[in-house]
Amino acid sequence: MLRTFVVGGVLVLAAFAGVPQSAKADTRIGVTINEGWVPTQYYPDDPDDDYDADEDYISCGEGRQVVRDEGFRRVRAVRCGGEVYRYEAVKRYRLWSVKVSARSGRIVSARVIGNYGDYY
């Protein structure tokens, strides 16, 4: 009898542990499908967006941190100047070319340019 209660209690706890958490309504999520990757989007008409066109450009280091925050590793700056900064970084054992807007600090494109082992 005690064994039945213990097993039943464990099953109830396991059922509640597997309940997925829901996201807030204003959450924006990057989507991965096969080799593709979609960055967090910038919505120019969104009043809740903190983007201000009159602010200064982000630094090259801040852009590098943006790329790292999106899950890339071994981030190396290729070009930091103008409206778009370009970085090379590794994600899922692939080498990526990642472009970051110098004004908004958001990733505007990311594409696979090869296998990680081919370049390092």
Backbone bond lengths (Angstrom), bond angles and torsions (degrees), N, CA, C in turn:
res aa  C-N    CA-C-N  psi(-1)  N-CA   C-N-CA  omega(-1)  CA-C   N-CA-C  phi
1 M - - - 1.451 - - 1.531 111.05 -
2 L 1.337 116.34 -46.59 1.460 121.02 178.75 1.523 110.27 -62.19
3 R 1.312 115.66 -38.33 1.467 120.69 179.35 1.533 110.91 -61.66
4 T 1.314 118.23 -38.93 1.460 123.27 178.85 1.526 110.85 -63.78
5 F 1.338 117.35 -41.96 1.466 120.88 178.29 1.519 111.59 -65.67
6 V 1.328 116.96 -40.40 1.461 121.11 -179.55 1.526 109.98 -65.06
7 V 1.330 116.91 -47.33 1.464 120.85 179.58 1.527 110.37 -63.38
8 G 1.314 117.46 -42.10 1.465 121.32 178.40 1.520 111.61 -63.36
9 G 1.331 117.11 -41.71 1.462 120.94 178.00 1.519 112.21 -63.44
10 V 1.324 116.41 -41.11 1.469 120.68 177.97 1.525 110.16 -63.87
11 L 1.310 118.09 -41.25 1.468 120.96 179.38 1.526 111.34 -65.54
12 V 1.315 118.28 -38.89 1.469 121.17 178.01 1.521 110.12 -65.58
13 L 1.325 117.74 -44.67 1.468 121.20 177.74 1.529 111.34 -61.81
14 A 1.317 117.14 -40.97 1.468 120.70 178.91 1.526 111.13 -64.80
15 A 1.328 116.88 -36.28 1.467 120.03 179.28 1.521 110.99 -66.11
16 F 1.332 118.14 -40.06 1.460 120.63 179.90 1.524 111.90 -75.95
17 A 1.307 117.97 -27.47 1.471 121.11 179.41 1.524 110.92 -70.40
18 G 1.316 117.90 -25.09 1.462 121.40 -177.59 1.518 114.34 -90.48
19 V 1.343 118.74 5.79 1.465 121.56 -179.23 1.523 109.09 -74.24
20 P 1.338 119.08 122.78 1.470 120.73 -179.07 1.530 111.65 -71.06
21 Q 1.315 115.14 149.34 1.464 120.82 177.02 1.524 109.02 -86.78
22 S 1.312 116.80 143.74 1.461 120.15 178.65 1.526 109.18 -95.75
23 A 1.327 115.88 149.73 1.466 122.25 -179.90 1.527 109.71 -90.83
24 K 1.334 115.83 157.25 1.455 120.09 175.33 1.534 108.82 -66.36
25 A 1.314 116.61 156.83 1.462 121.59 -175.42 1.515 112.72 -64.12
26 D 1.326 118.88 -28.56 1.465 120.21 -177.02 1.527 112.94 -94.66
27 T 1.318 118.32 15.13 1.461 122.16 -179.40 1.512 110.35 -76.35
28 R 1.329 116.56 133.05 1.468 121.89 175.82 1.517 107.72 -111.55
29 I 1.327 116.11 135.28 1.453 120.87 -171.97 1.519 109.95 -127.23
30 G 1.344 117.08 135.98 1.457 121.79 171.31 1.524 108.56 -75.63
31 V 1.319 118.04 145.63 1.452 122.80 -176.07 1.522 109.61 -118.75
32 T 1.337 116.79 133.66 1.457 121.08 177.57 1.521 108.76 -113.19
33 I 1.334 116.69 125.80 1.451 122.16 176.16 1.514 106.64 -132.44
34 N 1.331 117.02 117.35 1.465 122.25 -175.40 1.524 109.84 51.92
35 E 1.319 118.83 -120.52 1.449 122.70 -178.38 1.517 112.27 -91.70
36 G 1.319 118.56 -8.89 1.451 121.41 -176.35 1.509 112.27 -77.85
37 W 1.310 115.29 162.13 1.455 120.90 178.97 1.516 108.09 -150.89
38 V 1.318 116.30 133.62 1.454 121.50 179.77 1.519 107.77 -113.39
39 P 1.338 118.54 120.29 1.463 119.92 -178.74 1.518 112.21 -74.41
40 T 1.319 115.40 166.09 1.452 120.74 173.05 1.522 107.58 -59.24
41 Q 1.296 116.89 130.15 1.457 120.79 -171.51 1.523 112.87 -87.80
42 Y 1.312 115.87 153.07 1.458 123.61 173.04 1.521 107.18 -102.35
43 Y 1.309 116.82 125.20 1.452 122.14 179.89 1.532 108.28 -110.63
44 P 1.347 118.87 102.02 1.460 121.04 -173.56 1.521 114.65 -63.96
45 D 1.323 119.34 -24.11 1.464 121.36 -177.62 1.524 112.74 -95.49
46 D 1.327 117.41 4.22 1.448 122.09 -177.56 1.534 109.91 -79.41
47 P 1.345 119.32 114.07 1.466 120.22 -178.53 1.524 113.05 -67.86
48 D 1.340 117.97 -21.32 1.461 121.07 179.15 1.525 112.34 -83.32
49 D 1.323 117.29 -8.76 1.461 120.88 -179.17 1.525 108.85 -74.63
50 D 1.326 117.17 135.06 1.459 121.41 -175.57 1.528 112.84 -89.88
51 Y 1.313 118.42 14.30 1.461 122.18 179.74 1.529 109.94 -69.49
52 D 1.332 115.95 130.82 1.464 121.38 178.59 1.523 107.93 -130.06
53 A 1.325 117.49 113.78 1.460 121.99 -175.38 1.522 112.42 -65.70
54 D 1.327 118.83 -19.52 1.458 121.49 -178.27 1.522 113.27 -84.43
55 E 1.328 118.42 -11.11 1.457 120.29 179.81 1.523 110.40 -72.76
56 D 1.306 115.62 160.65 1.462 121.52 178.17 1.522 110.94 -68.40
57 Y 1.300 114.67 169.41 1.455 121.60 176.74 1.531 109.80 -70.15
58 I 1.327 115.49 155.55 1.460 119.02 173.24 1.525 108.18 -77.45
59 S 1.316 117.16 160.94 1.457 120.66 177.94 1.529 109.42 -81.45
60 C 1.316 115.72 166.25 1.462 120.85 178.10 1.534 110.04 -62.15
61 G 1.323 116.58 -39.41 1.464 121.13 178.30 1.516 112.86 -65.79
62 E 1.332 116.40 -37.56 1.465 119.75 177.20 1.526 110.40 -66.25
63 G 1.328 117.20 -38.61 1.461 120.54 176.23 1.515 111.68 -63.32
64 R 1.330 115.75 -39.47 1.462 120.51 177.77 1.525 109.95 -62.07
65 Q 1.333 117.14 -40.28 1.459 120.77 179.25 1.531 111.35 -67.05
66 V 1.323 117.54 -34.80 1.468 121.40 175.67 1.523 109.79 -59.80
67 V 1.329 116.40 -44.85 1.466 121.00 179.59 1.528 109.83 -63.99
68 R 1.329 117.43 -43.70 1.470 120.82 178.30 1.525 111.33 -61.33
69 D 1.334 116.70 -39.36 1.462 120.79 -178.65 1.528 112.28 -65.38
70 E 1.316 117.80 -21.89 1.471 121.61 177.62 1.532 112.15 -87.64
71 G 1.329 117.88 8.03 1.464 121.09 174.12 1.511 115.33 99.25
72 F 1.318 118.36 5.40 1.457 121.26 178.15 1.525 109.60 -85.38
73 R 1.337 117.09 150.71 1.457 122.48 178.04 1.517 109.42 -126.89
74 R 1.323 116.51 166.29 1.464 123.35 -179.88 1.533 110.20 52.31
75 V 1.315 116.21 49.27 1.464 122.80 -176.01 1.529 109.24 -76.28
76 R 1.326 115.94 127.87 1.465 122.15 -179.84 1.523 108.67 -127.80
77 A 1.335 116.36 128.51 1.466 120.93 178.96 1.522 109.31 -73.54
78 V 1.328 116.44 130.25 1.460 121.96 176.57 1.524 109.17 -101.44
79 R 1.351 116.19 -43.66 1.461 120.66 178.59 1.526 109.62 -148.59
80 C 1.311 115.51 124.30 1.468 120.91 176.95 1.515 107.59 -124.53
81 G 1.284 116.75 90.69 1.451 122.69 179.45 1.511 109.01 -177.24
82 G 1.305 117.40 150.37 1.458 120.92 -179.95 1.513 111.22 82.21
83 E 1.313 115.47 -156.53 1.466 122.08 -176.05 1.520 113.47 -81.03
84 V 1.346 117.67 -23.56 1.463 121.63 -175.50 1.521 109.48 -130.97
85 Y 1.336 115.88 129.10 1.462 121.57 174.82 1.522 107.71 -95.88
86 R 1.342 116.30 144.35 1.467 119.99 180.00 1.515 109.77 -119.82
87 Y 1.324 115.07 136.91 1.459 122.52 -179.64 1.524 109.19 -130.94
88 E 1.333 115.95 155.64 1.458 121.99 168.15 1.513 106.11 -114.19
89 A 1.338 115.60 135.93 1.457 120.19 -175.49 1.524 109.63 -150.89
90 V 1.319 115.66 165.50 1.458 122.04 -178.47 1.518 109.43 -111.57
91 K 1.343 115.30 134.10 1.458 122.27 174.13 1.518 107.52 -149.36
92 R 1.326 116.58 130.71 1.475 122.60 -179.10 1.531 111.22 52.90
93 Y 1.338 116.65 45.07 1.465 123.99 176.46 1.519 112.82 59.58
94 R 1.324 116.90 25.70 1.466 122.43 176.66 1.511 108.74 -125.19
95 L 1.332 116.34 148.28 1.453 121.45 175.93 1.530 107.98 -91.15
96 W 1.336 116.34 130.52 1.453 122.81 -175.79 1.516 110.55 -119.83
97 S 1.326 116.35 148.83 1.450 123.17 168.05 1.529 105.85 -102.97
98 V 1.338 116.02 120.44 1.460 121.43 -174.96 1.516 108.82 -120.41
99 K 1.332 117.13 129.34 1.463 122.28 178.22 1.518 109.45 -111.24
100 V 1.348 115.43 134.02 1.457 122.48 -178.01 1.523 108.69 -121.87
101 S 1.331 117.25 133.62 1.459 121.98 175.99 1.524 108.87 -67.21
102 A 1.328 116.56 126.45 1.464 120.86 -179.00 1.519 111.89 -70.94
103 R 1.309 118.67 -22.41 1.465 121.70 -179.71 1.526 112.18 -86.80
104 S 1.321 116.76 -51.47 1.465 119.58 -175.11 1.517 112.47 -89.34
105 G 1.335 118.17 -21.50 1.455 120.81 -177.68 1.510 113.30 75.00
106 R 1.318 116.55 25.38 1.460 120.99 -179.76 1.518 110.62 -112.10
107 I 1.312 115.91 150.09 1.460 120.96 177.45 1.519 108.36 -72.03
108 V 1.345 116.44 125.66 1.463 120.03 -179.06 1.521 111.30 -102.76
109 S 1.345 118.06 -21.93 1.467 119.98 174.04 1.519 109.63 -161.74
110 A 1.315 114.42 153.78 1.460 121.70 176.25 1.517 107.11 -151.15
111 R 1.331 115.65 130.27 1.471 118.45 179.53 1.524 109.67 -144.20
112 V 1.321 115.34 150.00 1.463 121.71 178.49 1.516 108.57 -74.16
113 I 1.340 116.53 131.92 1.463 119.65 177.40 1.519 111.87 -117.01
114 G 1.326 118.10 -1.34 1.461 120.40 175.96 1.512 111.98 161.73
115 N 1.326 114.22 -179.01 1.456 120.98 176.45 1.517 109.49 -82.84
116 Y 1.309 117.32 145.59 1.464 122.53 -177.50 1.526 110.94 -58.66
117 G 1.308 118.15 -42.73 1.468 122.22 -177.39 1.516 114.05 -66.20
118 D 1.321 118.31 -22.12 1.473 121.22 -178.98 1.519 112.22 -73.30
119 Y 1.340 118.13 -19.42 1.450 120.79 -172.77 1.528 113.44 -113.65
120 Y 1.351 117.98 -18.74 1.456 119.69 -177.45 1.495 110.69 -122.81
